[in-house]
Amino acid sequence: MLIAAVSQFSGFEFQNPWWLGLLLVLPPLAWWWGRRGPLPSVPVPSLRGVAHLGAVPRRHSGSARWFWVWIPLSLLILALARPRIPRGEVPDPSKGIDIMLALDFSRSMAETDFRLKGRRVSRKDALVTVTDDFVKGRGNDRIGIVCFARTPWLVSPLTLDHGWAMASLKESELATGTGIGWAIQAATTFLKRDSDRSRVIIMVTDGDNSAGPRPLESAPIAVRNGIKVYTILVGPESVTPSAAANHELNKVARMTGGLFFQAQDARALREIYSAIDQLEKRELVQKRYVSWQELYPWFAGAGLAVWFVGVGWAQVIRPRIG
């Protein structure tokens, strides 16, 4: 325990060290204070005339005056210098990628032809569960979610608060239609607002486009913005290799530099998410920020406490007249 405490204070520092220069002013100021000499007095030939006024005033000692004045000032100066100790390191949120999930929430996603943990579940429930696991592994990435049926709607903008994003997704309801092209455009719109990070769209759907522009008509917008699109076709029906090669979602993925996947069950969907997770892992040297515990409140509090105690002490020992 003692070793841990010592190691913690080994990183002690002042955030604003220039304030410490004021400490150099205190010694000459104290010297000047001490050389002021006795307080001015009025010569009195006899105390007989003022004896009834009370005791003769006593002067405070220099050491007491030093303690009650200069110690509080020193502590307040130290507080201004912002003393602090490191509490640990946190990752730099500017590193990582932006991922926009474009998830099909059409009525067909209510089909209960997927199995999850030994029980039959809807495609929607399997998608939400597997997506939640995927998002938990992307702690340093900003995640956004767009759901779509006939038209897309924003569930969550890009955020590092993944718990909030997933909570919002779980509250989303299914609707009619499947507008994949519009979903690509919407996801691209929310991604291109920040061009400093690598950007990816993960598109998950169980059907063909039935509303709005074709996916291939929307894919060039993602290409122009440098956005990669991974497309995942879910459902128990498999697409033959020859049909997959010509599938519109496959063409969208190839055009944007992504990949096309098929998921016939929840396990396959989880494996696809895992594969994308590995593909998008960046070997970046993570810059890390240090989380600090500020100590200035303690110094400021101690300085004020000593000051007020000194004022109270001076009132107690101050000579009373009458």
Long-range contacts (C-beta under 8 A, 24 or more apart in sequence): 8-85, 8-86, 9-85, 11-85, 11-86, 11-290, 12-83, 12-84, 12-85, 13-83, 13-84, 13-85, 14-81, 14-82, 14-83, 14-84, 15-81, 15-82, 15-83, 15-84, 15-292, 16-80, 16-81, 16-82, 17-81, 18-81, 19-77, 19-80, 19-81, 20-77, 20-78, 20-81, 22-77, 22-80, 23-74, 23-77, 23-78, 26-70, 26-73, 26-74, 30-66, 30-70, 33-65, 34-62, 53-321, 53-322, 54-319, 54-320, 54-321, 54-322, 55-319, 55-320, 56-319, 57-319, 58-317, 58-319, 60-314, 60-317, 67-306, 67-310, 68-306, 68-307, 68-309, 68-310, 68-311, 68-313, 68-314, 69-310, 71-303, 71-306, 72-303, 72-304, 72-306, 72-307, 72-310, 73-303, 74-303, 75-299, 75-300, 75-302, 75-303, 75-306, 76-299, 76-300, 76-303, 76-304, 78-296, 78-299, 78-303, 79-296, 79-297, 79-299, 79-300, 79-303, 80-296, 81-296, 82-294, 82-296, 83-294, 83-295, 83-296, 83-299, 84-292, 84-293, 84-294, 84-295, 84-296, 85-292, 85-293, 85-295, 86-290, 86-291, 86-292, 86-293, 87-290, 87-291, 87-292, 87-293, 88-290, 88-291, 89-288, 89-289, 89-290, 89-291, 90-288, 90-289, 90-290, 90-291, 91-139, 91-140, 91-286, 91-288, 91-289, 92-286, 92-287, 92-288, 92-289, 93-140, 93-142, 93-160, 94-196, 94-197, 94-287, 95-140, 95-282, 95-284, 95-286, 95-287, 96-138, 96-140, 96-141, 96-142, 96-197, 96-282, 96-284, 97-141, 97-142, 97-197, 97-198, 97-199, 97-200, 97-280, 97-282, 98-141, 98-142, 98-144, 98-158, 98-191, 98-194, 98-197, 98-198, 98-199, 98-200, 99-138, 99-141, 99-142, 99-143, 99-144, 99-199, 99-200, 99-201, 99-202, 99-280, 100-143, 100-144, 100-145, 100-146, 100-158, 100-187, 100-188, 100-190, 100-191, 100-199, 100-200, 100-201, 100-202, 101-131, 101-143, 101-144, 101-145, 101-146, 101-201, 101-202, 101-204, 102-146, 102-147, 102-148, 102-152, 102-183, 102-184, 102-186, 102-187, 102-201, 102-202, 102-203, 102-204, 103-127, 103-131, 103-145, 103-146, 103-147, 103-148, 103-169, 103-204, 104-147, 104-148, 104-149, 104-178, 104-180, 104-183, 104-204, 104-205, 104-206, 104-207, 104-234, 105-147, 105-148, 105-149, 105-172, 105-173, 105-174, 105-175, 106-148, 106-149, 106-150, 106-174, 106-175, 106-176, 106-177, 106-178, 106-205, 106-206, 106-207, 107-149, 107-174, 107-175, 107-176, 108-178, 108-206, 108-207, 109-174, 109-206, 110-174, 111-206, 111-235, 113-235, 113-236, 114-265, 114-266, 115-265, 115-266, 116-266, 121-266, 123-206, 123-234, 123-235, 124-174, 126-266, 126-269, 127-204, 127-234, 127-269, 128-166, 128-169, 128-170, 129-266, 130-266, 130-269, 130-270, 130-273, 131-166, 131-169, 131-204, 131-273, 132-166, 133-270, 133-273, 134-273, 134-274, 134-276, 134-277, 135-162, 135-165, 135-166, 136-162, 137-277, 138-162, 138-277, 140-286, 142-197, 144-187, 144-190, 144-191, 145-169, 146-183, 146-186, 146-187, 146-190, 147-172, 148-178, 148-179, 148-180, 148-182, 148-183, 148-186, 149-174, 149-175, 149-176, 149-177, 149-178, 149-179, 150-175, 150-176, 150-177, 150-178, 150-179, 150-210, 150-211, 150-212, 151-177, 151-179, 151-182, 151-211, 151-212, 152-179, 152-182, 152-183, 152-185, 152-186, 152-187, 154-186, 154-190, 157-190, 158-190, 158-191, 158-194, 177-210, 177-211, 178-205, 178-207, 178-208, 178-209, 178-210, 178-211, 179-209, 179-210, 179-211, 179-212, 180-205, 180-208, 180-209, 180-212, 180-215, 180-218, 180-249, 181-209, 181-212, 181-213, 181-214, 181-215, 181-217, 181-218, 182-211, 182-212, 182-213, 182-218, 184-215, 184-218, 184-219, 184-221, 184-222, 184-229, 184-252, 185-213, 185-218, 185-221, 188-218, 188-221, 188-222, 188-225, 188-227, 191-225, 191-227, 192-225, 192-227, 195-225, 195-226, 198-280, 198-282, 199-225, 199-226, 199-227, 199-228, 200-227, 200-228, 200-229, 200-230, 200-258, 200-280, 201-227, 201-228, 201-229, 201-230, 201-256, 201-258, 202-229, 202-230, 202-232, 202-276, 203-229, 203-230, 203-231, 203-232, 203-249, 203-252, 204-232, 204-234, 204-269, 205-231, 205-232, 205-233, 205-234, 205-249, 206-233, 206-234, 206-235, 207-235, 208-248, 209-248, 214-248, 215-248, 215-249, 215-252, 216-248, 216-251, 216-252, 216-255, 219-251, 219-252, 219-255, 219-256, 220-255, 222-256, 223-255, 223-256, 227-256, 228-256, 228-257, 228-258, 229-253, 229-256, 229-258, 230-258, 230-259, 230-260, 230-261, 230-276, 231-258, 231-259, 231-260, 231-261, 232-260, 232-261, 232-262, 232-263, 232-269, 232-272, 233-260, 233-261, 233-262, 233-263, 234-262, 234-263, 234-264, 234-269, 235-263, 235-264, 236-264, 236-265, 237-264, 238-262, 238-264
